[in-house]
Amino acid sequence: MARRSRGQAKHAHPSVEQALDLPEILHKDVPHIELQGDAELALDGCKGILEYTEESIRLHAGALLLYVSGSNLCIRMYSEAQTVITGDIRQVALERVTA
């Protein structure tokens, strides 16, 4: 095995994101939100439920708070991997969490 001389620079390997040329929004620290019309919302990266009624759901999603309002709202699935809300979704709002 050959040794590297002190003058040789180390070869820097690109990150997976750089190698695949993924947009910044797909990084793991940014929550991913998908809407299916006005009947279903899926959130990847939920850190906790802050409020839950049939008319209002508030979730902690890392650097963001997610507000969902409507009627007959229901959390169908909850985990850090994915949270799914169903019902008559009328409004979705985001608020950046400040330190």
URQUI-V840357 format. One record per pair of residues at least 24 apart in sequence whose ideal C-beta (glycine too) atoms are under 7 Angstrom apart, sorted by the first residue. I is the first residue (numbers start at 0). J is the second residue. D is the distance in whole Angstrom. If there is no record, write none. Layout:
[[I;J;D] [I;J;D]]
This chain:
[[28;61;6] [30;60;4] [30;61;6] [30;63;6] [37;87;7] [37;88;5] [38;85;6] [38;88;7] [39;83;7] [39;85;5] [40;67;6] [40;84;5] [40;88;6] [40;91;7] [41;81;6] [41;83;5] [42;81;7] [42;82;5] [43;80;7] [43;81;5] [45;79;6] [45;82;4] [48;77;7] [56;84;6] [58;82;7] [62;95;6] [62;96;6] [63;93;5] [63;94;7] [63;95;6] [63;96;6] [64;94;4] [64;96;6] [65;93;6] [66;92;4] [67;91;6]]
